[in-house]
Amino acid sequence: MVIGEHPWEEWKKQTGWQDPSGYAPPEAVVAEIARLAREKGASFTVVGASWCPDTRSGLPLIVRLLALAGVPEGRVRLIGVDRNLADPAGVAASLGIERVPTLVVTVAGREAGRIVEHPAKTWEADLLAILSAA
């Protein structure tokens, strides 16, 4: 089980998961996410669980989307939780995580929005909506 904060490479190493092949969000949407994330100084926290099928399908897409948007690794935190949705540093508890994966977007030190478990439309559309409204 991946527990605590780990980079994507460590998640892949511990779980055997791979980068998503075939995930190609629209370039214009990715460019707009990149612009807004940069201009607003957004940071991203993803809380997931290596035992969770939704995390297994969603986390690689989120990581890929943020990488395509050029979000620096220092602005992305990947937090693994146990079956009680807890991590050693208490990040999940401090964010009020109830389901995984959860992507929390922070702008100017405040939560701008979150995507819980499944996006309403797509990861990229929902993320663009959050950043546009922030």
Beta strands, then each sheet from edge to edge (+ up, - down):
strand 1: 4-5
strand 2: 43-48
strand 3: 76-80
strand 4: 102-107
strand 5: 110-116
sheet 1: 1+ 3- 2- 4+ 5-
end
